[in-house]
Each structure stands twice: as C-alpha cells, then as structure tokens.
Amino acid sequence: MHPPLRKRRLARWLPLGLVTLAALSLPLGAFAATGAKQQPRPDRQGTLTQLTGKSGCLVDRSARTSGCGTARALEGPGPFMGSRAIALSPDGKNVYVASSKSDAIAVFRRSTRSGALTQPKGAAGCIAAQGAAHCATAIGLDGPNSLAVSPDGRNVYATSRASNSISIFQRDQKTGALTQLPASAGCIAGVPIPVCAVGRALVGPDVVVVSPKGENVYVGSFFGNAVAVFDRDPVSGALTQPGDSSGCIAEAISGCALGIALGAPEGMAISGDGASVYVASALSNAVVTLARDQATGNLTQASDGSGCIANSALTGCTTGVQLEGANAVAFNPGGDVYVTSLVSNSVTAFTRSRTTGGLTQKQGTAGCLVWLRAVGCSFGRALRAPEGLAISPDGKNVYVAAFANSAIDVLDRGKRFGKVTQKAGRRGCLAPSSVPGCTPARALRGVSSIALSPDGRHLYSTSFGSDAVDIFRRNK
C-alpha cells in the first residue's frame, strides 16, 4: 500500500478507536447516564427529600421559624386529635389545611411540577370564623381538625370539634377558593348554632371521609362514640342526615343503630369498591368494620366477631395485637388495611376479605411494626405516638407521622404480602436534627397529618407545634 494512503486510512479510523477504548475504560454506570434509562434503586425508591429553602416549609406569619415561607391562617394545623388535617384536591392543584388555632382553613395553590405551594392573596387564600386574617368568612369553624375533598373536586368538608359541627364549602375548581354554602346548608351542628342545621351524633366530631363516588359523607364523633351518616347532593354538595336509625351508628345514642367498639373514632377509611368503612377507635383500642350499602349509604356492623378487632377480649370482637389507642386507618387498593396506634406506638397490618370486607390481622411480624421492641412484631424507629398515615398511590410505600418524635417515617410495603418494613438508616425517617438516626428536616415539631399528591410525587404534612406545612419530594 502506498505510504500516504495508509496514513490517510489510519487517520480516519484512529478517532473511532480512541472513542471505543475510552468507553471501555468507563465504569458501567456511565452508560446509563449517557443512554439507557437508569433503573430505580430499591434503597432510594419512596424516600423523601424536603424542598429547598422557603419552598420546603410554610409557617404561620406569627411563627418565628427561620428559613421557611410564611402564610396566613396557619396556627395550630393538625391538632393532636385529628389525623386528616390536610387534603389535596383530586386534580392535584390545591392543598387545604385545617388550622385549629386560627379557626380557619388555609388554601394553597400547588405547582404540579415542583410541588411547591403558594397562598392566594385576600379571601381566596383562606376561610375563617369571623373572617380573621383577611380571610373569607365562615360559620361553624371553631377549632377545625379534619377535612376531606369530594372525589369530583366540587366540595370541601371540615369538622370542628369545639363547635360540634361539620361545615360545607363549594370549591372553585379553577382557583381552589372556598365559599360556604348559604344558610343552614353551610353547616350542621350537634348543638344549637345560629344558622346551622341540627345534626345527630355530632359530639366532638373528628375525622370526615367521602364515599368513592361522592354519594355519602361520614363523620367520626370522638366524644359521641359514633359515626354520623349523611347523604350528599351531587350538584350542590349539601348534606342531609337520614331521620331514622340509619343516620348514625353508635355505642349508646338513642335513635342510632347499635355499634360495637366505637369508643372515640379518630380514623376512618373507605374501601375502593365502596363496600366497607373502616374505623379506628382510640378508646376501644380497636379497628371496626362497617358494611356499607352502596345504594343507600347505610352502615351495618356484624356482631359475630367479624365486625371488629380489639386489642383485648371484647364481646362481639376478635382479638388483635398492638391496637392501644388506634388512631388513623388507611386502605390500600391491593386489599390491605393499615392502622396507627398512639399508645402502642405501632403500625398494624390487616388483610381484607374481598367477599365480606372483614379484616384479619397479618401473622407474625407482618402484622405489627412497633417503636423500640415488642414480642412478635418488627422493629420501628422514631415511631412514638404515631398519628397520620398515608399510602402511596403505587402501593409501594407507607408513610407515618409520629407526633411525639416530630418525625415522618418511611416504610417499604411488600408487594406480595403487604408487610411494611422501615427503610434502613437515615432514609427511614425525617425529623428535627435533635432526633438521632433520621434525615434532618425543618419545621416538623408535632407533625400529625400527612397526605400524598394524586400523582404520588409529593408528600405534605402539618406540624401543630411549628404552625407549619412541610413539602417533600418523593424519590423514584
């Protein structure tokens, strides 16, 4: 071959050879960064990262927490009694917070991309008793503690323990602003309140939930040991309580259907098919199963032992473990039910019967995860006085708000058996820097309620002691 020709060919192939050699010298992970999509890391999947700077937390403007943004009508969000003080609209565009000390509901717009929250100015940013803090004016919001958004996104319902009432609001689906329904349609109270309608079994109402198709609203009456039942108007969102015994189920209220183990209902969840309502009863130390008539919304309870699981022997119930102070309850579409228990410092897990809706506590360590140690249960960290509870839409993770530790615990949920296991090391919890072994997070003092966005990308929490809402990104 002619020498100049050989040089030209060598010059043509030499860069390609150098690129190949360079690629072979790179670590395997470099290829994923330049080409193929990286696979999720099991140890990182579902972990939480607080948004940076002022986007990571909002505190009431009267609070002294530095490094967070400020908001109005955010004093005392998520009181100790109330594990559903924060809720998102089905479209993911708004976040609503029940602020017990502000006698208000704070309204936030949510960035569906970043998860950050902003509060509209003026009356669009909050609704409060007597229109405090330049909010819109509401009736019956005396110490609001829990709220729920209807599945169609048209209404928000809030319970107020101090006024023994439930308040009904219309939601502007474009702006997220709330307007209370007029006259007696705007609130129902268990005691005489001007303008409000009169309801039964509303004594210290706590948790409120809406049925999957929006036909009914159910309220757990903490001091009434009862569940109040309401029919919902699909157009206005107004509530009507049946006048007969189907309007409530209680341990001992005249005119209500008779229930078992309904001492101080503090948590409630409805199965995805709408056939069952599950109640966590703090004083009965029990989780209760109520069968729901999907045509009428009526609730009934079996008395053969399948209608409740209690921490100790109780007539009409089966016996479970680690259910002292049963608090929040959450349903996973896969068929499992999870309960937090304040006194037991635990998360318990149950399997739901697809035919009857009844619950069976999972066996062995799959049935309970407990702070520190408990015989037969798995081990949990930073899980003292658990309140709030949320399950990710994909069913891969369970999150718990631990009031006394001021921590949010991150649990993996087993795909096959539904067992929950806390992530190892600092990934397993977020808390103030004073709590050892957790990822440091801001403005979490007295964290009580948590909620996930519909897309599962962000988690939001309320912190009673910090007068704050915290915002976290959920990692893939």
Steps between C-alpha positions, in 0.01 A plus 500: 500500500625844419627671819286820465184290447574292807539816708168639380314176593671491838395857567138413408469204743719624784234730663241220498747265666586754765131556577447123533798461733383794710152351529641166611690675776187667643312348793184312413276766657624760248305331218171549687569871531564542129247265348271237656253601769628436852317243708353615835711419804298302758673673792411845361153432358234668709740704714417864567699816432381830642479776241777754537472840663163662552337251264558222754280638778237763562435632852237730640614860471497525881751212535872558546631210296776624271566376149134429419245692301207660681125459470178625659252305712746221577510494881460155652462293184432134565412494872580194710145376445476492124710294260339638181570872532644531150348399166566547130248555225461208255656707221806563720476878458412593858593413858264573790600515867280501812656749743345451843645808672421727206142367480567481129571298190813617319491471120808443285564467130732216412753484218438159344859509373703598806246435775556848648207680664389861471215667689269730303458850636193615686185295545604241241787385724301392806156483656459562873257567781411870496725552197821528703839555331330657195339163422154428366243463777371162620253372758567204726880494469578491871816291530488316166697177513431284193388550142425315177458592134225335297615269217354737237700788649191717548483508881711511815364373833652595836426379853542730801526331836432809714178591316386137455444572133577420141534790256427467128681702234476533126840489327580713197662240277704764315639698792451260794327770706233392749152642551275370776160379386228751593285495814446166674650308205840633602535321832346228712557499876427269790420799722293809416704745293338796323439428129631138518270202456471254788664158467520187713803315636724804453675516837863600457505408128846404383567315175293553182504295177306499173393182320689417176213611273405794719152386608569510876703677766591328829616671819669333796368645826786474751305579817174358366651153438318501169511540123254749350367426150405763241358488148678739263332703226711436186439851364533733800687272739245570775455232766183343638498261795241219484243543776480136602761276660696482174619859565758383752655193658614529861578316821225672698311784330122482486369481147826367349576147385694304761875466447780317677851628588430854379659673799653826373524455121809687387578345162288387209549365148274360228595207277552577135190305400293701749371189675676544837573779746786445744518692830792529743361539853748651747322414827376159386854417382345353190456509125135470396354367174168648386323360195376778272186467287617658175145585396400683820829570678369332819753342735460171686733302722523126545481373858656157441857618561571610143383857563797608711849406614594621849826506691352287782197280548181691414158344450415488131858559380797282414831573670801668340832639619656847537175695455505715814384849409412407140533824310516526121395241245585476130385266223728374226333414166677165508276395790703577811402729787753676727443662840716724720455468877604786726556310826648186342737716290423268212392443143283191463408326174187310399384297203153579366258232383386582148165333560400628844731799554603355837855539631757249621819620663805382311698229675831545678716802435292588194216592736670769707792740495574660837723777631790348695412133564194276531487122498387366164513838323756662273711791622425866426697818567380855580145365529385644831131603508424442131210709366475550123519222243520496121559237229661592169276465192729227363469305827877477546534716810322583824572828680433573867494827694638444853378787719730454801815443294406779257592252229373369170580130465562343159393137463533260209190291431554144382335436163396143573391496865467871579747491790645840587870542578668824595777609270847457647703785644417864448280422202243349738393823668507878476506707819656802670876473538453420870354157408792260441517268202259694274547733206478856637189694396359840589181616675377153603428557869183309583446358152155342491339477156645400164362473147640400163431671170280302259800439274705370794783746435475709818411461867355777717484512880357721774695578817295628793798620705670674209180656359623364170440308181803309368553398139703196387590347167446124482799339329472233233 
